[in-house]
Amino acid sequence: MDDGRWEAILGKVYGDEAPVRDAQVARYRRGLAAFAARYGPGEVAVFRAPGRVNLIGEHTDYHHGYVLPVALDRDVLLFARPRADALVRLANVEAEFPDRAFTIATEVPPRSVGDWANYVQGAAQLLERECGPGLRGMDALIDGAPPEGVPRGAGVSSSSALTVVAAVAIVALNRLALAGAALAECCSRAEWYVGTRGGVMDHFASLLSARGQALFLDCRPTADGYRYRPVPLPAGYAIMVVDSGVRHRNTGPHFNQRVAEGRIGIHLLQARFPGITHLRDVSAFPWEELEPLLPECLHAEDLPALGIDLERLLDGGVRPLGGEYRVRQRCRHVITENQRVQGAVVAMEAGDTITLGRLMDAAHASARDDYAISVPEIEVLVEAARAQPGTVGARLTGAGWGGCIVALVERDAAAVFAEAVAATYHRRTGRVARVFHCVPGPGAGLVCATRV
């Protein structure tokens, strides 16, 4: 494929800025050459799935709440060739990820953690169950390497992007009638096999986002599926993402502790509000009415007397830390965060960027103080971002305990913002921050098919 054809194809995905487009052309060419060197000449299909940054709505999705993510222009590529059998052979352009192979019908052990290939195998296993036996395997090469790849462990859904791109490839190569919200929901369940019982936001954002738009997603499933719609991003503003370099383990116990605390809260609220099933069900009530129903702190030994069987409450699938359960704080965050997301959508549709920024700032305070998912380095970044001229709002984004912040900045101030925030962060922490301007792009899918 000549350069002109590549530029036309990739310009639709990454935009028409020559430096960005040219870097992507080189990246795709390197991937195709590496695929041919490993698997030989022939047809190759190239798929991609972006990461995401969440403007607002942190830790609400697994409580059936509201979220407002944006697809990144950083993505995971998968170069693939179908096989006649059910074998999946995986390679990665990054040497730290060793080759793997599995048969699609072979199950991932429940709650298996630690191996990068489990995200691909989890997707394959779910699709085998949903679409019937006999799926064809593939020879595949993964490219999620920096700088164009999704930053790993940064709270911008690198693992979900890998799950999504694997699912999209298997669906396409097997010509399965599965797409959109149904495929996104399958991808979210696929990640249960690697130890987290999260929500659907990451996969919906990766699959269903559109250029220049945020995705307002109601994470409560209905008989007709999930409700979602695009929301226009503010004109004249840049979404700046700053990676702290501090990494978390997404499959660690802290995330699952928050799930447990929220479900304990629901159990306690059901005594006053029969019929509720998730924290979003009480979002319309004043916090002053809910607060007395939720104890500040419970211990594991307190739960039986309250009629709480934690194993049953968590469906046996989540392993929290145990010890203290900070029920009131965690529930307050989720309930008020749902209100902030709805307010943010109203503000964006009205062109009220100032209110949007204030809601982002309030969301950060809640994530830090009530959900306790910030770390000192993130606080330095948020403070530095808010100090820059042109910044209207800044907050941590992602699961927390490190990762990234997101800031809404006047576009003309973006270059100065990037330089100043990185300099301040290095001076105060000794760490190097990666700052990038997120240009919201399209969702996951087939990029092209070619020969090597």
N, C-alpha and C positions, 0 to 999 in steps of 0.2 A: 504494500500500500504506500503510495507516494505521500510526500509531506503535505501537499495541498489537501488531500483527502483526510489525512489525520487531523489537520488543523480545523477542517469543517466539522468533523465528528466531535472532537474534543472541545471545540469552541462552544458547542451547544450545552456541554456539561459544566465547563469551568469558566466560561466567559471569554471575551475577545481580547483581553490584555495580553500582548505578545509575550512578555516574560513568563507569565503563568502558563499560557498555552504551550509555549516552547518547552518549558520544563516538563509538562505532562506528556508531550509527544516523546521526549527522550525517555521518560519513565516507562511508557507503554512499550516502546521499542526494546528497552532493556529487558522488560518482563517477557516479551515474546521470544527474544533470543535465549533467555535462560530456560524458558519452557522447551524450546526446540532442542537445546543442549541436553536436557534431562530426559525428555520423552520422545524425541525424534520429530521428523517433519510431518506435516499434515494440517488438517483443519484445527483451528483454535477459536473458541468463543471467549470473549473477555467480559466479565461482569464487575460491577462495582457496588459498594454500599457505603454511604457516608456515615460519619459520626454525627453527634448532635450536641448542641449547647442549649440548655434550658434557660430561657429568659426569666421565667418565674414559675413556681409550682414545684418546690423540692420536697421529695418524699411524700407526695400525695397520691401518686398513681396506684400504688398497691393498697390504698385505702379507698379506691374507686372515686378519687377526686379529680381535679382539673389540673392540666399542665399546659405550658405554652412553649414548646421547643422549636428550634430552628435547625435545619440540616447544615452541617459544616461543609466547607469545600475541601476538607481532609477526608480521605476515604480508604477503604480496603479493597484491593483488586483481587480478582480470582480469574486466572487463566485456566481454561478447562477443555478437555476432550472427552467425549463419552466413551465408555467401555461396553463390551458386549456382556460382561458379567456384573456382579454386584460389588466388586472390589473398588474401594476408594483409596487411591494413592495420593498422599499429600507431601508437598515440599514447600519450603518457605525461602524467600530471598534473603532473609536474615538468618545467619548461621546459628544463632542461639536457639532457634526452634528446629529440633531435629525432625528428620523425615518420619512420617507415620503412615500406616496402612491399616484398613479395617474393612470388614464386610458389612454392608448396610444393615443386614438383619441382626448383626451382633449388637447387643444392648450395652449402652454405657452403664456401668454400675451406678445405682442411685446415689446422689450426693457426691459423685466423684469429683475431686478437685485437683487442680494443679497442672494439668497437661493442656497445651494449647489446642490440640486436635479434638478435645472433648466438645468444644463449641461446634465444630463441624459435624462430629458424630452425633451429637444431640439433635441437631437439625435433621440429619438423615434419619435418625430413629423416629422422630415425630412424624416425618413425612411418610415413612413406611407404614406407620400405624394409621395415619389419616387417609392415605390414598391407596392402601392395599399393598400386598407383597409383590416382589418382582421388579423393584426399581433397579435401573442401571446405575452402575458406579461411574467413576470418572478418574482420570489422571488430572491432577490440579496443582497449580503453583499459586501461592498466596504472596501478595505484596502489600504490607501495611507499614512499610519502613518510612522513617522520617526523611525529609521534611514534609512530603506530601501525604503520608499516611496519618491515620488517626492517632494522636498521642496516647500511649498506653498508660493505664492507671491514673489518668488525669481527670476522670469524671466526665468524659465526653463520649463514652460508650464505644470504646474500641472493641471490646469483647462482643457486644451486641451487633456491631457492624460485621464482625466475622461470622456470627451466626446467621445474620440476614443474607450476606453475600453467598454463603454456602447453600442456604435454602433456595435463594433465587436461581442459583446455578442448577441445583438438582431438579427443581420444578421445570426449568426451561429444557434441560437435556432430556427429561422424561416426558415432556409435553403434557404436564399435569394441568388440570383446570383448577388452579388455586392461585389467587392473587389478592392484592389489596389488603383490606382489613382482616380477612380470613387468614391470609399468609402471615401477617404481622402477629396475630394472636397465636398461631402455631409457633412462631419463633420465640415468643415470650415464654411459652411452656417448655420449649427446648432447653432453655437455660436453667430450668429446675434441676436438670441432670448434672449440673456442675456446682450445685450447692446453694443457690440463692432463690428465694421465692419472691422475686420482685414483680413489678407491674408491666404494663404494655407500652409505656411511653417511648422507650428507646427504639423499639422495633417499628412502631407507627411512624416516628419521626424519620427513621432511616428509609422506610419504604414509601411514605406518602407525602413527603414534603415537596414544595414547589419553589421555584426560583423567586427570590425577593419576598417570600412570605414566611410568617410563622404559622405553626399548626396548633390551633386551639382544640384540644382533645379532652373529651369527657371519658374518663377511664372506667365508667360503669357500663358493662355490657347490657344490651337490651335484646329483646326478641329479634330485632332487626340489625343487631350488631352494635358497633360503637358509633357514637356521634362525634363528628369532627368537621372542622372547616378551616379554610385559610384565613389569616388575618394579615392585612398589609403592614409591613414594617415602616417605621417613620421615615419620611423622605428627608434627606440631608443629614442623616445620622449613620454612624458606623457602629457595628457590633464588634467590640474588641474583646478578644479572649486572651487571658494571660495565664500561662502554665507556670505554677510555682516550682515544679520539679520535685515536690514532695509526693510520694506515692503511697497508695493504700492497697490493701488486698480486698478486691471486690467480693470475694467469697468468704471473707472473714466474719467473725461472730458479731461484730459491732452492728452491722446492718441488720442482722437477724434479731438482735436485741431490740431494735426500734420497732420491728414488726410485732414482736411479742408485746411490747408496752402498749402499742396501739390497740391490739386485740383485747388485752386486759381491760383497757378503757372502754371499749365497746361493750364488753360483758357487763361492766358496772353501770353503764348508761342505760342498758336495756331494762333495768328495774324501773326506771322513770319513763322511758320511751320504748314501750314494747313494739317489736316489729322492725326496729332499726338493725342494720347488719354491718354498716361501715360508718366511719367517722364523718363522711360527707353528709350523712343523713341528718346531722344536727348542726350543720354549718349555718343554718338560718336563725338559730337561737342565739340570744345574747350570751356572751361568755360568762357573765355574772350569774346566769341561771345554771350553767353547766359546771362551773368550778367547784361548788360544794359537793358534787357527786363524784369527784375524782380525787382520790388521795394523792398527796404530794409524792409519797414513796411507799412501796410495798416490798416485802422480801418474799423469797420463795416459800418460806414456811407460813406466810400469811394467806397464801392463795387457797388452800383447801377449805378454810373456814368461810371464805367468801363464795364457795361453790365453784371455784375455778380449777378445771382440769387443763393444765397448760398443754399437755400433749394432745388432747382432743381439740383444744382451741386452735392449735397450730397445724392440725391435720397430720401430725407426725413428721412434717417435712422441713421444719425449721429448727435449728439448734441455737438458741440464744446463749448469751454469756451466763445468764442466771444472776444470782446475787440480788442487787437492788433493781427495782423496776420504777423508774421515774415517770409515773403514769400521767400526772397532771400536766407537766411541762410538754411531754411528747404530744399529748392530745391537743393542747392549746396551739402548738405549732401547726399541726395538720388542719385543724378547724379554721384558724385564721388565715393560713396560707391559701386555702380554697377561696376564701373571700377576696384575697389579694389578686389571685389569678383572674377572677371574674372582673374585678375592678380594672386590671391591666388591659383586658380585652376592650372594655368600654372606652378606656383612655386612648388606646391605639386607634380604634375606629373613629374617635372624635378628633384625632390629631393632637391630643393633649399629652405631649411628651414630658412635661414637667411632672404631671401626676404619675405617669409611668415610672419615671425615675425615683420618685418618692416611694412608690410601692416596692421597687427593687431594693431600695435601702432598707425598708421595713422588713422585707423578706430575709435579708441577710441577718438583721438583728435577731429575728426569730430562729433562724437556723443555728446561729451561734449560741444564743442564750437558752432557748427552750429545747431545741433538738440536739444541741451540743455536738455538732459535727464539724466545727471549724478547728483550725490549728493556728499557732502564732504566725507562721509564714503567710497564711491566707489573710490574716488581719493586717499585716504589713502591706500586702498588695491592695486590699480594699481601701485602706487609708490613703495610700499613694495615688490610687486611681481617682478617688473623690477629690483630692487636692489639685488635680489638673484642670486648667480652664477648659470648658467645653464638655466636661463630664456631667451627665444628668442623673446617673444612677450606677451603682456597682454592687455586686454581691457574689458570694461563692456560688458555684454551680456544680451539679453532679452529686454523687453519693456523699462526698465530704471526706474529712480526715486527710486533706491534701488536695491535689489536683489543681483545678483552675478557678479563676474568677471570670465573670462576664461584666462588661461595662458598656453603657450606651453613651457614645461620645459624638459631638458634632464632627461631621466628616472632615472639615477643614482643620480640625485640631488633632486628627488621628495620628499623624506622623510624630508630632511633638509628644503626644500622650505615650506612644510606644517607647520612645527614647527615654523620657523622664521616668516612667514607671519602672522600666528595667534598671535604670541607674540607681534609683532610690532603693529598690529591692536588693540589689547587689551590695550597696553601701551598708544596709541595715542587717542583712542576713548572711552575706558572703556567698549567696547562691545566685545562679544565673536563671533569669526568667525568660521564657519564650513568649513573645507577644505576636499575635497575628490578627489581622483584620478578617473577620468571618464574612465571606460573601455567600449568603444563603443560596444553595443550589438545588438541583432536582433530587428526587429520591432514587433508591436503588433500582438496578435493572441491567439488562444487556447493553453494553456499549457498542460492540461490533463483533463480527465474525470474520476471520481472515485465514490465510494460510501462512505457514512458516516452513 
